[in-house]
Amino acid sequence: MPWVFLALMSVYGVLCLLFAFVEPPAALRSLFRVPGIFVFLPDRWVMPVGRVFVGLTSLGLVAFIAITVLGVRH
């Protein structure tokens, strides 16, 4: 069961990275918000930098959970 969560979180992280450079469809736009701290960046950088941050953070969390909690090693 934890693999399903990790797979969904990985897909979300990859989509965040993709939508940092391509605008998401209107139906999905509300799912890919960015943390509020990024409002201090220039307007054109808020969404790309925020989505890259969220995507890399979620992928890093997936790797951390897989290695520490599930004991996955290569």
N, C-alpha and C positions, 0 to 999 in steps of 0.2 A: 503493500500500500504506500509506503513512503516514496517508492519509485514513481508513482503517478504524480504525486505532488512535485517531485523534483523535475519531472518531464514537463509539467505545466509551467513551472517557474522558469525553466530553461527556454521554453517557447516564448514566454512573456519577455524575457531578457533579450532574446534575439529580435523579437518584434520591436522592442524599444530602440534597439540599435538601428534597425532598418528605418523606423519612422523618425529617427533623428535627422535623416537626410531626405526622406520622402514624406510628404504630408499624408497622414492616415485618412481613410474614408470618414465621412461625417458620422457614421454610426459608431465607429470605434474611437473617435477622438476623445471622448470622455474617459476611456479606459487608460489612456496614456498621458496622464497628467505629470507635471514635474513638481518637485518640492518648492515651496515658497521662497526659499533662500536665494533662488536663482533670479528673482525679480530685480536684483541689484545689478545684473549684467546688462549690457546694451540690448535693446529690444530684439535685434536680429539673432542674438546668441542664446536667448533664454530657453527656447524649446530645444534646439539641437544639443546644447551642453547639458541641459537637464535630463533629456532622454538618454544621452550617452551615459551619464552618471547613473541613472536608475538601471539601465541595461547592464552595465558592468558590475554594479553592486549586486543585482539579482543573480547574475551568473557566478560571481564570486561567492555568494552565499550558497548557491547550489553546490559548488565545488567543496566548500568548507563542510557542509552537511554530509556530503557523500564521503568525504575522507574521514572526518572525525566521528560522526554519529554512526554511519553505516559501515565504517571500516574498509572502504574501497581503496585499494592500492593497484597500481598498474603492474 
